[in-house]
Amino acid sequence: MRRWIGPVLVAVIACVWLNQSVGLIAWEKLRYVVFTDPSAHVFDTARYPFIFLYRRSTDEAMYYGSAAQILGQPYDHQVFELHSRGRVTGVPVYEAPPPPSDGHWHAPWTEVHLEYPPPVLPFVLAPKLVTDQFESYAKVFGVLMGICMILSIYLAIDVVRRAQASRASLDARWWLAAGLLLAQGALTIQRLDPIVALAMIATLRGAVRRSPVEMGLWAGIAGACKIVPLLVIPVMVAADWSFWRARLVRLGAWTTAGLAAGFGPMFLASPGAVVDLFRYHGLRGLQVESTLGALVGAARIVLGTTRPATISYGSFNIDGSFPDALARLSLPLALAGIAALCVLEWRTGEGAGEGGHDSGRIERLACATLAATIVLWLTGKVFSPQYLTWGIPLVLAIPGRRGVVAIWLAIAAFAVTQLYYRGFYDLVFNQQLVGVLTVLVRQALLVALLVWVVRPPRARTPETPRQEFGPPFEGSSANGA
């Protein structure tokens, strides 16, 4: 019975605890009554810190409005208008007026211009089929994203099981997963990124199982959701090169099939919509939370030339010719980082040889996948805080002591992100000293995590079960493989 406590706790946190708050309009009303007369609203006063911490996001409002437009249903325009893409130049279709609420289906990507690819569309539409108002829509959406996170965590723990972790260690991973969810906060379930997280960990599980079909299809789906996860695949292949070098064609074919399944509906609806989607993201500037953006912010503070970020292409970005040049440099930097990781993983894998124990191969694969993801975070021109959600199952999938330390480093980075995002995000987009420094601290923690997971693993005796935790987690020593 005790074995179920961890999974149940994760389910409650993902689907209920992080999903408890209200939208911005309702929150502002609640804030007014709490701060004007707290003694008359004792219950609201007691729960206000959690309502504040987990308040609904403007992205959910955009999902809500987009779903209503596609279905031709009426919706609260005030809620939808709280979210603005800001300036969008070069892709005028994204500023087209919405279709009428006439009760008829309006085709996505043609009549309703979306910045979302096909794999995520069912998750955007489904809550609107059973709800009318934004508050209920957001709750249902949060449950769907919470379920995706639970499934991704389950797959991550299955990867650790395949590395011959003890039963006690597997049980403890659920508790660590709960810590990761709390550290990441409401961002975990208020965006579409749990779908990406699920696809990425399924890709890793396919690599662990050495299944070209499973790895390729899920990699294609992950790429169709967010594009950049495709750059993780070469590093995963390099980490197990002795196996994949003879199967690259099969893996590429299944990855292409996954991409085709992901982008196919959008291409059939309008080939131009695919071009517009890529152009939209290609024109985005240097976002304030990216590594280069934070460094530009710090340099401007030192030089006394600080100025606030502006909203464009759906995020707070830094304007100027130099930041724009750095934004264009981000892709070459990412490719260089991925190439360096490929060489490092190939050498590590060659050094391990083909006769090594399977648990070492699994650890190498899990570390390589997380390392490549961190490189993409650190080098990207856009680093929205919800991207960290991808790392929750990936860091959980690293077996042994290395995984435990990595999890705690990730918890620290996630907690710092939640601190500035919920506590003083205005200081970040206004480029004030505290905001910029906090982002740089988060980036430093991610660098530390990257360094930790790319270190060559210690040699160990494979027959000896690994005890990852101290007395609080000791229990059954039965092998969980």
C-alpha positions as CSV (number, residue, x, y, z in Angstrom):
1,M,0.0,0.0,0.0
2,R,2.8,2.4,0.9
3,R,4.1,1.9,-2.7
4,W,1.1,3.8,-4.0
5,I,1.6,6.9,-1.8
6,G,4.2,8.5,-4.2
7,P,2.2,8.0,-7.4
8,V,-1.0,9.3,-5.7
9,L,0.9,12.3,-4.4
10,V,2.2,13.1,-7.8
11,A,-1.3,12.8,-9.3
12,V,-2.8,15.1,-6.7
13,I,-0.1,17.7,-7.1
14,A,-0.2,17.6,-10.9
15,C,-4.0,17.6,-11.4
16,V,-5.3,19.3,-8.2
17,W,-2.8,21.3,-6.2
18,L,-1.2,23.2,-9.2
19,N,-4.7,23.5,-10.7
20,Q,-6.4,25.3,-7.8
21,S,-6.3,29.0,-8.8
22,V,-8.4,31.4,-10.8
23,G,-7.9,33.7,-13.8
24,L,-6.4,37.1,-13.7
25,I,-9.7,39.0,-13.6
26,A,-11.0,36.8,-10.7
27,W,-7.7,37.1,-9.0
28,E,-7.7,40.9,-9.1
29,K,-11.2,40.9,-7.6
30,L,-10.1,38.6,-4.8
31,R,-7.0,40.6,-4.2
32,Y,-9.1,43.7,-3.7
33,V,-11.5,42.2,-1.1
34,V,-8.6,40.5,0.8
35,F,-6.5,43.6,1.1
36,T,-9.3,46.0,1.8
37,D,-11.1,43.9,4.5
38,P,-9.2,40.7,5.4
39,S,-11.1,40.1,8.6
40,A,-14.4,39.8,6.6
41,H,-13.0,37.3,4.2
42,V,-11.0,34.9,6.4
43,F,-11.1,31.9,4.1
44,D,-10.1,34.0,1.0
45,T,-7.3,35.6,3.1
46,A,-6.0,32.2,4.1
47,R,-5.9,30.8,0.6
48,Y,-4.8,34.0,-1.1
49,P,-1.0,33.1,-1.2
50,F,-1.9,29.9,-3.1
51,I,-4.3,31.7,-5.4
52,F,-1.5,34.2,-6.1
53,L,1.2,31.6,-6.6
54,Y,-0.9,29.4,-9.0
55,R,-3.0,32.0,-10.7
56,R,-4.0,31.1,-14.3
57,S,-1.8,32.1,-17.2
58,T,-2.5,34.4,-20.1
59,D,-1.5,31.5,-22.4
60,E,-4.5,29.5,-21.2
61,A,-6.6,32.5,-22.1
62,M,-5.2,32.3,-25.6
63,Y,-5.9,28.6,-25.9
64,Y,-9.5,29.3,-24.6
65,G,-10.1,32.0,-27.2
66,S,-8.5,30.0,-30.1
67,A,-10.6,26.9,-29.3
68,A,-13.8,29.0,-29.2
69,Q,-13.0,30.6,-32.5
70,I,-12.4,27.2,-34.2
71,L,-15.7,25.9,-32.8
72,G,-17.6,29.1,-33.6
73,Q,-18.6,29.4,-30.0
74,P,-19.1,32.6,-28.0
75,Y,-16.4,33.3,-25.4
76,D,-15.3,35.9,-23.0
77,H,-13.5,38.4,-25.2
78,Q,-12.1,40.3,-22.2
79,V,-10.3,37.2,-21.0
80,F,-8.9,36.5,-24.5
81,E,-7.7,40.0,-25.0
82,L,-5.7,39.9,-21.8
83,H,-3.1,38.0,-23.9
84,S,-1.5,39.8,-26.8
85,R,1.2,38.6,-29.1
86,G,2.4,42.2,-29.2
87,R,4.2,43.4,-32.3
88,V,4.1,40.9,-35.2
89,T,5.8,42.2,-38.3
90,G,6.4,40.1,-41.4
91,V,3.5,37.6,-40.7
92,P,0.3,39.7,-41.1
93,V,-2.0,36.7,-41.0
94,Y,-1.4,36.4,-37.2
95,E,-3.0,39.8,-36.8
96,A,-6.2,39.0,-38.8
97,P,-9.5,39.6,-37.1
98,P,-11.2,36.6,-35.5
99,P,-14.0,34.7,-37.3
100,P,-17.6,35.3,-36.1
101,S,-19.1,33.2,-33.2
102,D,-21.7,31.7,-35.5
103,G,-21.8,28.2,-34.2
104,H,-20.0,26.8,-37.3
105,W,-16.6,25.1,-37.5
106,H,-13.8,27.5,-38.6
107,A,-10.8,25.7,-40.0
108,P,-7.6,26.0,-38.0
109,W,-4.6,27.6,-39.8
110,T,-6.8,29.1,-42.5
111,E,-9.7,30.8,-40.9
112,V,-8.2,30.8,-37.4
113,H,-4.4,31.5,-37.6
114,L,-2.6,29.5,-34.9
115,E,1.0,29.4,-33.7
116,Y,0.3,25.8,-32.6
117,P,1.1,22.7,-34.7
118,P,-1.5,19.8,-35.1
119,P,-0.3,17.4,-32.3
120,V,-1.4,19.9,-29.6
121,L,-4.7,21.0,-31.2
122,P,-6.8,18.2,-29.6
123,F,-5.7,19.3,-26.1
124,V,-6.6,22.9,-26.9
125,L,-10.1,22.0,-28.3
126,A,-11.1,19.3,-25.9
127,P,-11.7,21.5,-22.8
128,K,-13.9,23.9,-24.8
129,L,-16.1,21.0,-25.9
130,V,-17.2,20.4,-22.3
131,T,-17.0,23.9,-20.8
132,D,-18.2,27.4,-21.5
133,Q,-16.3,29.9,-19.3
134,F,-12.6,30.4,-19.0
135,E,-12.3,29.3,-15.4
136,S,-13.7,25.9,-16.0
137,Y,-11.8,25.6,-19.4
138,A,-8.6,26.3,-17.6
139,K,-9.3,23.6,-14.9
140,V,-10.0,20.9,-17.5
141,F,-7.0,21.9,-19.5
142,G,-4.8,21.7,-16.4
143,V,-6.1,18.2,-15.7
144,L,-5.2,17.1,-19.2
145,M,-1.7,18.5,-18.9
146,G,-1.4,17.0,-15.4
147,I,-2.2,13.5,-16.9
148,C,0.5,14.1,-19.5
149,M,3.0,14.8,-16.7
150,I,2.0,11.7,-14.8
151,L,2.5,9.5,-17.8
152,S,5.9,11.1,-18.6
153,I,7.0,10.6,-15.0
154,Y,5.9,6.9,-15.2
155,L,8.0,6.4,-18.4
156,A,11.0,8.1,-16.7
157,I,10.8,5.7,-13.8
158,D,10.4,2.8,-16.2
159,V,13.8,3.9,-17.7
160,V,15.3,3.8,-14.2
161,R,13.8,0.4,-13.6
162,R,15.5,-0.9,-16.8
163,A,18.8,0.2,-15.3
164,Q,18.3,-2.3,-12.5
165,A,17.4,0.2,-9.7
166,S,16.1,-1.2,-6.4
167,R,12.4,-1.1,-5.6
168,A,13.1,1.4,-2.8
169,S,14.9,3.7,-5.3
170,L,12.0,3.5,-7.8
171,D,9.5,4.4,-5.1
172,A,11.6,7.3,-4.0
173,R,11.6,8.7,-7.6
174,W,7.9,9.4,-7.2
175,W,8.7,11.6,-4.2
176,L,11.4,13.4,-6.1
177,A,9.0,13.9,-9.0
178,A,6.6,15.6,-6.6
179,G,9.4,17.9,-5.6
180,L,10.1,18.8,-9.2
181,L,6.5,19.5,-9.8
182,L,6.2,21.8,-6.8
183,A,9.5,23.6,-7.8
184,Q,8.3,24.2,-11.3
185,G,4.8,25.2,-10.1
186,A,1.7,26.1,-12.1
187,L,3.8,26.6,-15.2
188,T,4.0,22.8,-15.4
189,I,0.3,22.4,-16.4
190,Q,-0.7,25.8,-17.7
191,R,1.1,25.4,-21.0
192,L,1.3,22.8,-23.7
193,D,4.8,21.7,-22.8
194,P,3.8,18.5,-20.9
195,I,3.0,17.1,-24.4
196,V,6.5,17.8,-25.5
197,A,7.9,16.3,-22.2
198,L,5.8,13.2,-22.8
199,A,7.1,12.8,-26.4
200,M,10.7,13.4,-25.4
201,I,10.8,10.9,-22.6
202,A,9.0,8.4,-24.8
203,T,11.8,9.0,-27.4
204,L,14.4,8.3,-24.7
205,R,12.5,5.1,-23.6
206,G,12.6,4.0,-27.3
207,A,16.3,4.6,-27.4
208,V,16.8,2.6,-24.2
209,R,14.8,-0.2,-25.7
210,R,16.7,0.2,-28.9
211,S,13.5,0.4,-30.9
212,P,13.8,2.5,-34.1
213,V,10.0,2.6,-34.4
214,E,9.4,3.8,-30.9
215,M,12.3,6.2,-30.8
216,G,11.7,7.6,-34.3
217,L,7.9,8.1,-34.1
218,W,8.1,9.9,-30.8
219,A,11.0,12.0,-31.9
220,G,9.0,13.1,-34.9
221,I,6.0,13.9,-32.7
222,A,8.2,15.9,-30.3
223,G,9.7,17.8,-33.3
224,A,6.2,18.5,-34.7
225,C,5.3,20.0,-31.3
226,K,8.3,22.2,-30.8
227,I,10.9,21.7,-33.6
228,V,14.0,22.1,-31.4
229,P,13.7,18.6,-29.7
230,L,14.8,17.1,-33.1
231,L,18.3,18.4,-32.3
232,V,18.5,16.1,-29.3
233,I,18.3,13.0,-31.5
234,P,21.9,13.1,-32.9
235,V,23.3,13.3,-29.3
236,M,21.2,10.2,-28.3
237,V,22.4,8.3,-31.4
238,A,26.0,9.3,-30.6
239,A,25.6,8.0,-27.0
240,D,24.8,4.5,-28.4
241,W,26.6,4.7,-31.7
242,S,27.6,1.0,-31.8
243,F,24.0,0.1,-32.1
244,W,22.5,2.9,-34.2
245,R,25.2,3.3,-36.8
246,A,23.7,0.3,-38.8
247,R,20.1,1.5,-38.3
248,L,20.3,5.2,-39.1
249,V,18.1,4.8,-42.2
250,R,15.4,3.1,-40.3
251,L,15.5,5.6,-37.5
252,G,15.4,8.5,-40.0
253,A,12.5,6.9,-41.8
254,W,10.4,6.6,-38.6
255,T,11.3,10.1,-37.5
256,T,10.2,11.4,-40.8
257,A,7.0,9.4,-40.4
258,G,6.4,11.0,-37.0
259,L,7.0,14.5,-38.4
260,A,4.7,13.8,-41.3
261,A,2.0,12.6,-39.0
262,G,2.5,15.7,-36.8
263,F,2.6,18.4,-39.6
264,G,0.5,16.6,-42.1
265,P,-2.9,18.0,-41.1
266,M,-1.5,21.5,-41.1
267,F,0.1,21.1,-44.5
268,L,-3.1,19.6,-46.0
269,A,-5.1,22.5,-44.6
270,S,-2.7,25.1,-46.0
271,P,0.9,24.7,-47.1
272,G,1.3,28.4,-46.6
273,A,0.4,28.1,-42.9
274,V,3.4,25.9,-42.4
275,V,5.6,28.6,-44.0
276,D,4.0,31.3,-41.8
277,L,4.5,29.2,-38.7
278,F,8.3,28.9,-39.4
279,R,8.5,32.6,-40.4
280,Y,6.7,33.6,-37.2
281,H,9.2,31.8,-35.0
282,G,12.2,32.8,-37.2
283,L,11.4,36.5,-36.8
284,R,11.2,36.4,-33.0
285,G,13.9,38.4,-31.2
286,L,16.1,37.8,-28.2
287,Q,13.9,37.0,-25.3
288,V,14.7,38.4,-21.8
289,E,15.1,35.0,-20.2
290,S,17.5,33.6,-22.7
291,T,21.2,33.4,-21.8
292,L,22.2,36.0,-24.4
293,G,19.2,38.2,-23.4
294,A,20.2,38.1,-19.8
295,L,23.8,38.9,-20.6
296,V,22.7,41.9,-22.8
297,G,20.5,43.1,-19.9
298,A,23.4,42.8,-17.5
299,A,25.7,44.7,-19.9
300,R,23.2,47.5,-20.3
301,I,22.9,47.8,-16.5
302,V,26.6,48.2,-16.2
303,L,26.7,50.7,-19.1
304,G,23.7,52.6,-17.8
305,T,21.7,52.1,-21.0
306,T,19.0,49.9,-19.5
307,R,15.6,50.0,-21.2
308,P,12.5,47.7,-20.8
309,A,11.8,44.8,-23.0
310,T,8.8,45.0,-25.4
311,I,6.1,42.5,-26.2
312,S,6.5,41.0,-29.7
313,Y,5.7,37.5,-31.1
314,G,4.2,36.5,-27.8
315,S,7.0,37.2,-25.4
316,F,9.1,39.9,-23.8
317,N,12.0,40.6,-26.2
318,I,15.0,42.9,-26.2
319,D,15.1,45.4,-29.0
320,G,18.1,46.7,-30.8
321,S,20.4,45.9,-33.7
322,F,23.0,44.1,-31.4
323,P,20.3,41.9,-29.7
324,D,18.9,41.1,-33.1
325,A,22.3,40.0,-34.3
326,L,22.7,37.8,-31.2
327,A,19.3,36.3,-31.9
328,R,20.5,35.2,-35.4
329,L,23.6,33.8,-33.8
330,S,21.6,31.6,-31.4
331,L,21.0,28.8,-34.0
332,P,24.7,28.4,-34.9
333,L,25.5,28.4,-31.2
334,A,23.0,25.6,-30.6
335,L,24.3,23.6,-33.5
336,A,27.9,24.0,-32.3
337,G,26.9,22.9,-28.8
338,I,25.0,19.8,-30.1
339,A,28.0,18.9,-32.3
340,A,30.3,19.1,-29.3
341,L,28.0,16.9,-27.3
342,C,27.9,14.4,-30.1
343,V,31.7,14.1,-30.2
344,L,31.8,13.8,-26.4
345,E,29.1,11.1,-26.2
346,W,30.6,9.2,-29.1
347,R,34.0,9.1,-27.4
348,T,32.4,8.1,-24.1
349,G,30.5,5.3,-25.7
350,E,33.5,4.1,-27.6
351,G,35.4,4.0,-24.4
352,A,32.7,2.0,-22.7
353,G,32.7,-0.6,-25.5
354,E,29.9,-2.9,-26.4
355,G,30.5,-5.3,-23.6
356,G,29.6,-2.9,-20.8
357,H,26.6,-3.5,-18.5
358,D,23.3,-2.2,-19.8
359,S,22.7,0.0,-16.8
360,G,25.8,2.1,-17.9
361,R,24.4,2.5,-21.4
362,I,21.0,3.6,-20.0
363,E,22.7,6.1,-17.7
364,R,24.8,7.4,-20.6
365,L,21.7,7.8,-22.8
366,A,19.6,9.6,-20.1
367,C,22.5,12.0,-19.3
368,A,23.1,12.7,-23.0
369,T,19.4,13.5,-23.6
370,L,19.2,15.9,-20.7
371,A,22.5,17.5,-21.6
372,A,21.4,18.1,-25.2
373,T,18.1,19.6,-23.9
374,I,20.0,21.9,-21.5
375,V,22.3,23.1,-24.4
376,L,19.2,24.0,-26.4
377,W,17.8,25.9,-23.4
378,L,21.1,27.8,-22.8
379,T,21.7,28.7,-26.5
380,G,18.2,29.4,-27.6
381,K,17.1,33.0,-28.5
382,V,13.8,32.2,-26.7
383,F,13.8,30.5,-23.3
384,S,10.3,30.7,-21.9
385,P,10.2,29.3,-18.4
386,Q,7.7,26.6,-19.3
387,Y,10.4,24.9,-21.4
388,L,11.9,23.6,-18.2
389,T,8.9,21.2,-18.0
390,W,10.6,19.1,-20.6
391,G,13.4,18.4,-18.1
392,I,11.2,16.9,-15.4
393,P,10.9,13.4,-16.8
394,L,14.4,13.6,-18.4
395,V,16.2,14.3,-15.1
396,L,14.1,11.7,-13.3
397,A,15.2,9.1,-15.9
398,I,18.9,9.3,-14.9
399,P,19.6,6.3,-12.6
400,G,21.9,6.1,-9.6
401,R,23.4,8.8,-7.4
402,R,24.2,10.9,-10.5
403,G,20.4,11.2,-11.1
404,V,19.6,12.1,-7.6
405,V,22.1,15.0,-7.5
406,A,20.9,16.1,-11.0
407,I,17.3,16.1,-9.7
408,W,18.2,18.4,-6.7
409,L,20.1,20.8,-9.1
410,A,17.0,20.8,-11.3
411,I,14.7,21.5,-8.3
412,A,16.9,24.5,-7.5
413,A,16.8,25.9,-11.0
414,F,13.0,25.4,-11.2
415,A,12.5,27.0,-7.9
416,V,14.5,30.1,-8.9
417,T,12.4,30.3,-12.1
418,Q,9.1,30.1,-10.2
419,L,10.4,32.8,-7.8
420,Y,11.0,35.4,-10.4
421,Y,8.2,34.4,-12.7
422,R,5.5,34.6,-10.0
423,G,7.2,37.0,-7.6
424,F,8.7,39.8,-9.6
425,Y,8.6,39.1,-13.4
426,D,8.0,42.9,-13.9
427,L,11.6,43.4,-12.7
428,V,12.7,40.9,-15.4
429,F,11.0,42.4,-18.4
430,N,11.7,46.0,-17.1
431,Q,15.4,44.9,-17.0
432,Q,16.0,45.9,-13.4
433,L,19.1,44.6,-11.6
434,V,17.3,42.1,-9.3
435,G,15.4,40.6,-12.2
436,V,18.4,40.2,-14.5
437,L,20.6,38.8,-11.8
438,T,18.0,36.2,-10.8
439,V,17.7,35.0,-14.4
440,L,21.6,34.7,-14.5
441,V,21.5,32.7,-11.3
442,R,19.0,30.3,-12.9
443,Q,21.3,30.0,-15.9
444,A,24.3,29.3,-13.7
445,L,22.3,26.5,-12.0
446,L,21.5,25.0,-15.4
447,V,25.2,25.2,-16.4
448,A,26.1,23.3,-13.2
449,L,23.5,20.7,-14.1
450,L,24.9,20.4,-17.6
451,V,28.5,19.9,-16.2
452,W,27.3,17.3,-13.7
453,V,25.5,15.1,-16.3
454,V,28.3,15.2,-19.0
455,R,31.0,14.1,-16.5
456,P,32.2,10.6,-17.4
457,P,30.4,8.0,-15.2
458,R,32.4,6.2,-12.5
459,A,33.2,2.6,-13.0
460,R,31.0,0.3,-10.9
461,T,30.4,-3.4,-10.4
462,P,27.1,-4.1,-12.3
463,E,26.1,-7.0,-10.1
464,T,26.0,-4.8,-7.0
465,P,22.6,-3.1,-6.5
466,R,22.9,0.7,-6.1
467,Q,21.5,2.3,-3.0
468,E,20.6,5.8,-4.0
469,F,19.1,7.1,-0.8
470,G,19.7,7.0,2.9
471,P,17.5,5.5,5.7
472,P,14.3,7.5,4.9
473,F,13.9,5.6,1.6
474,E,15.2,2.2,2.7
475,G,12.8,-0.7,2.4
476,S,12.4,-3.6,0.1
477,S,15.7,-4.3,-1.7
478,A,14.0,-6.4,-4.4
479,N,15.3,-5.7,-7.8
480,G,12.8,-3.7,-9.8
481,A,14.1,-4.8,-13.2
